[in-house]
Amino acid sequence: MASAAPWRLIRWHRGQKHYSGTYWSATMRDHVLYESRLELARLLFADFERSVHGIVAQPFLLQTVLEGKIRKHIPDCLLLTDQVPVIVDVKPLHRVSKPEVAFTFEWTRQAVEARGWKYEVWSEPPTVELENVRFLAGYRRDWLFSAALLEELRGIDLDGVPLGRAVASLPGQPGPQVRSAIHPPCCWWRQSARPAWIHDSPGRSEMGPSRWGRGMGSVGGRAARQWCGVAMAARCVPGRTESPFML
């Protein structure tokens, strides 16, 4: 299932009401398809979660017979996690309660949970949290930074320290490399626990504008502004290859 190809391909046409595309995932080291901006937002959050080690778009087709009719549904994505697989359907909040949508999601939930998997219906996240995670996604290419240097930075208590002093906190390391690792918050990417400022309001400062923490000139401040009777089929392809394109 981890190597399943998307059940359907991205389509573009004149007058299309949703935006489709591909997201380069740090988790997959490859592109993952999405069919709306809301699906893209879900991929950003999945890519940020350390417990997620696999993301598969439109992994399979579910089919069953309910009330005398054949019902079909293709979930938006499959997340392979440290616990159980998670099947995700993405839908704007104002559409989730529509009878036809709620009906489809309910029988999908029953089918997924009957396998011991988890089912999730995901709608719009808090705006600030999304923008913070979107900002951090710009620094998800960890191979561009020294792992040893990042590990040293994580071991230093820089809470409230001005950025200029933070750069000088590792005198044995080249200054430009320390600055490149500190100023972008790449050292937070895919951490086991999210920094508190991920959920903060944009620009809220508790330590002043030039300190490491939540200030506007800090890492945090900058980020803040920016199956039961159901048949399942999957299309599988050989293992994924690493892509050189970074979107």
DAMO-V992650 format. One record per residue. N is the residue number from 1. RES is the residue in three letters. SS is DSSP state (~ for helix, > for strand, _ for the rest). PHI is phi in degrees with one decimal (999 if undefined). D_CENTER is the distance of its C-alpha to the mean C-alpha in Angstrom with 2 decimals. Layout:
# DAMO-V992650
N&RES&SS&PHI&D_CENTER ; N&RES&SS&PHI&D_CENTER
This chain:
# DAMO-V992650
1&MET&_&999&19.28 ; 2&ALA&_&-63.8&16.77 ; 3&SER&_&-104.6&18.59 ; 4&ALA&>&-65.9&18.98 ; 5&ALA&>&-83.0&19.01 ; 6&PRO&_&-55.0&17.74 ; 7&TRP&_&-63.3&20.55 ; 8&ARG&_&-130.8&21.14 ; 9&LEU&_&-90.8&20.74 ; 10&ILE&_&-65.7&19.52 ; 11&ARG&_&-121.0&22.48 ; 12&TRP&_&-125.6&23.67 ; 13&HIS&_&-156.4&26.86 ; 14&ARG&_&-63.2&28.85 ; 15&GLY&_&82.6&28.09 ; 16&GLN&_&-60.2&24.66 ; 17&LYS&_&-93.4&23.02 ; 18&HIS&_&-124.6&19.36 ; 19&TYR&_&-107.5&17.48 ; 20&SER&_&-103.7&16.34 ; 21&GLY&>&177.8&15.04 ; 22&THR&>&-128.7&13.08 ; 23&TYR&>&-115.0&9.93 ; 24&TRP&>&-79.8&10.66 ; 25&SER&>&-96.6&8.22 ; 26&ALA&_&-67.4&9.33 ; 27&THR&_&-65.4&9.01 ; 28&MET&_&-90.3&11.22 ; 29&ARG&_&53.9&13.20 ; 30&ASP&>&-164.3&13.54 ; 31&HIS&>&-82.9&12.72 ; 32&VAL&>&-124.8&10.96 ; 33&LEU&>&-75.9&12.74 ; 34&TYR&>&-143.6&11.99 ; 35&GLU&_&-116.1&14.96 ; 36&SER&_&-160.0&14.18 ; 37&ARG&~&-66.1&12.50 ; 38&LEU&~&-68.9&11.25 ; 39&GLU&~&-63.5&9.66 ; 40&LEU&~&-60.7&8.07 ; 41&ALA&~&-61.7&6.78 ; 42&ARG&~&-64.5&5.44 ; 43&LEU&~&-65.1&3.83 ; 44&LEU&~&-59.6&2.69 ; 45&PHE&~&-68.1&2.50 ; 46&ALA&~&-63.3&2.89 ; 47&ASP&~&-67.8&3.39 ; 48&PHE&~&-83.2&4.74 ; 49&GLU&_&-80.2&6.59 ; 50&ARG&_&-67.1&9.80 ; 51&SER&_&-74.4&11.10 ; 52&VAL&>&-89.6&8.96 ; 53&HIS&>&-120.3&11.09 ; 54&GLY&>&-159.4&10.95 ; 55&ILE&>&-131.4&9.25 ; 56&VAL&>&-126.4&12.12 ; 57&ALA&>&-82.2&12.49 ; 58&GLN&_&43.7&15.62 ; 59&PRO&_&-68.6&16.80 ; 60&PHE&_&-163.1&20.23 ; 61&LEU&>&-106.3&22.82 ; 62&LEU&>&-97.5&24.15 ; 63&GLN&>&-142.8&27.77 ; 64&THR&>&-153.6&30.32 ; 65&VAL&>&-116.7&33.47 ; 66&LEU&>&-133.4&33.58 ; 67&GLU&_&53.2&36.52 ; 68&GLY&_&77.6&38.18 ; 69&LYS&>&-124.8&35.46 ; 70&ILE&>&-78.1&33.03 ; 71&ARG&>&-112.7&29.44 ; 72&LYS&>&-129.6&26.54 ; 73&HIS&>&-157.0&22.79 ; 74&ILE&>&-111.8&19.85 ; 75&PRO&_&-60.3&16.60 ; 76&ASP&_&-72.0&13.53 ; 77&CYS&>&-160.8&11.55 ; 78&LEU&>&-116.3&12.20 ; 79&LEU&>&-108.7&10.13 ; 80&LEU&>&-92.2&12.52 ; 81&THR&>&-119.4&12.60 ; 82&ASP&_&-69.0&15.40 ; 83&GLN&_&-98.9&17.05 ; 84&VAL&_&-126.7&17.16 ; 85&PRO&_&-60.3&15.33 ; 86&VAL&>&-120.6&13.36 ; 87&ILE&>&-94.6&14.12 ; 88&VAL&>&-121.4&12.19 ; 89&ASP&>&-114.0&14.05 ; 90&VAL&>&-107.4&12.85 ; 91&LYS&_&-153.8&15.86 ; 92&PRO&_&-55.3&17.04 ; 93&LEU&~&-57.5&18.71 ; 94&HIS&~&-71.2&22.13 ; 95&ARG&~&-103.7&22.10 ; 96&VAL&~&-61.5&21.04 ; 97&SER&_&-83.9&24.62 ; 98&LYS&_&-63.0&26.40 ; 99&PRO&~&-53.2&28.63 ; 100&GLU&~&-68.3&27.63 ; 101&VAL&~&-71.4&23.89 ; 102&ALA&~&-60.5&24.50 ; 103&PHE&~&-63.1&26.84 ; 104&THR&~&-62.9&24.45 ; 105&PHE&~&-65.9&21.67 ; 106&GLU&~&-68.7&24.37 ; 107&TRP&~&-72.0&25.80 ; 108&THR&~&-66.0&22.41 ; 109&ARG&~&-58.2&21.64 ; 110&GLN&~&-61.5&25.07 ; 111&ALA&~&-65.4&24.65 ; 112&VAL&~&-68.7&21.36 ; 113&GLU&~&-69.7&22.58 ; 114&ALA&_&-66.1&25.90 ; 115&ARG&_&-91.3&24.34 ; 116&GLY&_&85.1&23.03 ; 117&TRP&_&-91.5&19.40 ; 118&LYS&>&-107.0&17.16 ; 119&TYR&>&-119.2&16.58 ; 120&GLU&>&-137.4&14.27 ; 121&VAL&>&-104.5&14.85 ; 122&TRP&>&-115.0&12.13 ; 123&SER&_&-121.5&13.50 ; 124&GLU&_&-56.7&13.20 ; 125&PRO&_&-84.0&11.67 ; 126&PRO&_&-57.2&14.00 ; 127&THR&~&-57.3&14.42 ; 128&VAL&~&-63.8&14.76 ; 129&GLU&~&-62.1&11.68 ; 130&LEU&~&-62.2&9.61 ; 131&GLU&~&-66.1&11.89 ; 132&ASN&~&-65.3&11.66 ; 133&VAL&~&-66.2&7.96 ; 134&ARG&~&-62.3&8.72 ; 135&PHE&~&-62.8&11.78 ; 136&LEU&~&-62.1&10.52 ; 137&ALA&~&-61.9&8.53 ; 138&GLY&~&-69.4&12.17 ; 139&TYR&~&-119.5&13.16 ; 140&ARG&_&-87.4&10.92 ; 141&ARG&_&-86.9&14.00 ; 142&ASP&~&-65.8&15.61 ; 143&TRP&~&-72.7&18.67 ; 144&LEU&~&-82.7&19.91 ; 145&PHE&_&-123.7&20.68 ; 146&SER&_&-69.9&23.15 ; 147&ALA&~&-63.4&21.68 ; 148&ALA&~&-65.2&25.00 ; 149&LEU&~&-66.1&24.94 ; 150&LEU&~&-61.9&21.50 ; 151&GLU&~&-65.4&22.76 ; 152&GLU&~&-62.8&25.90 ; 153&LEU&~&-64.4&24.17 ; 154&ARG&~&-66.4&22.20 ; 155&GLY&_&-87.9&25.61 ; 156&ILE&_&-106.7&27.24 ; 157&ASP&_&-81.8&27.43 ; 158&LEU&_&-107.2&26.73 ; 159&ASP&_&-62.3&26.30 ; 160&GLY&_&82.7&28.45 ; 161&VAL&_&-83.3&29.58 ; 162&PRO&>&-57.1&30.20 ; 163&LEU&~&-60.3&28.12 ; 164&GLY&~&-61.4&31.38 ; 165&ARG&~&-72.8&32.32 ; 166&ALA&~&-63.2&28.88 ; 167&VAL&~&-63.1&29.32 ; 168&ALA&_&-85.6&32.72 ; 169&SER&_&-73.6&31.48 ; 170&LEU&_&-124.0&31.48 ; 171&PRO&_&-63.1&34.86 ; 172&GLY&_&-83.4&34.84 ; 173&GLN&_&-109.3&31.86 ; 174&PRO&_&-58.7&32.14 ; 175&GLY&~&-53.9&31.48 ; 176&PRO&~&-59.6&29.45 ; 177&GLN&~&-70.1&27.04 ; 178&VAL&~&-64.0&26.69 ; 179&ARG&~&-63.1&26.11 ; 180&SER&~&-65.2&23.44 ; 181&ALA&~&-84.3&21.59 ; 182&ILE&~&-86.0&22.23 ; 183&HIS&~&-63.7&21.89 ; 184&PRO&_&-76.3&18.33 ; 185&PRO&~&-83.3&16.28 ; 186&CYS&~&-63.7&15.05 ; 187&CYS&~&-70.3&16.61 ; 188&TRP&~&-94.6&14.02 ; 189&TRP&_&-61.1&10.97 ; 190&ARG&_&58.7&9.63 ; 191&GLN&_&-71.6&12.76 ; 192&SER&_&-67.0&13.87 ; 193&ALA&_&-131.1&14.31 ; 194&ARG&_&-77.3&12.88 ; 195&PRO&_&-60.6&15.64 ; 196&ALA&~&-61.0&17.51 ; 197&TRP&~&-70.6&17.20 ; 198&ILE&~&-55.1&13.50 ; 199&HIS&~&-95.8&15.12 ; 200&ASP&_&-75.0&18.26 ; 201&SER&_&-71.9&19.96 ; 202&PRO&_&-58.9&19.97 ; 203&GLY&_&75.3&22.70 ; 204&ARG&_&-69.7&23.98 ; 205&SER&_&-120.2&25.99 ; 206&GLU&_&-115.4&27.71 ; 207&MET&_&-125.9&28.88 ; 208&GLY&_&96.7&30.06 ; 209&PRO&_&-80.7&28.70 ; 210&SER&_&-128.3&29.13 ; 211&ARG&>&-119.0&27.81 ; 212&TRP&_&-70.6&24.91 ; 213&GLY&_&157.7&23.12 ; 214&ARG&_&-103.7&22.27 ; 215&GLY&_&-66.8&24.79 ; 216&MET&_&-62.6&24.27 ; 217&GLY&_&-95.5&25.28 ; 218&SER&_&-99.8&23.13 ; 219&VAL&~&-57.3&19.70 ; 220&GLY&~&-65.0&18.46 ; 221&GLY&~&-65.5&20.55 ; 222&ARG&~&-64.7&19.45 ; 223&ALA&~&-64.2&15.75 ; 224&ALA&~&-68.3&16.87 ; 225&ARG&~&-100.7&18.48 ; 226&GLN&_&-54.0&16.51 ; 227&TRP&_&999&26.55 ; 228&CYS&_&-53.5&30.09 ; 229&GLY&_&74.2&31.77 ; 230&VAL&_&-116.1&28.65 ; 231&ALA&>&-90.2&28.57 ; 232&MET&>&-123.9&25.37 ; 233&ALA&>&-129.9&25.27 ; 234&ALA&_&-135.2&22.82 ; 235&ARG&>&-99.2&23.35 ; 236&CYS&>&-107.8&22.99 ; 237&VAL&_&-133.0&23.32 ; 238&PRO&_&-58.2&24.01 ; 239&GLY&_&-52.4&21.45 ; 240&ARG&_&-69.7&18.88 ; 241&THR&_&-115.3&19.98 ; 242&GLU&_&-71.0&18.39 ; 243&SER&_&-100.1&18.13 ; 244&PRO&_&-83.9&19.74 ; 245&PHE&_&-89.5&17.97 ; 246&MET&_&-116.7&15.37 ; 247&LEU&_&-104.3&14.02
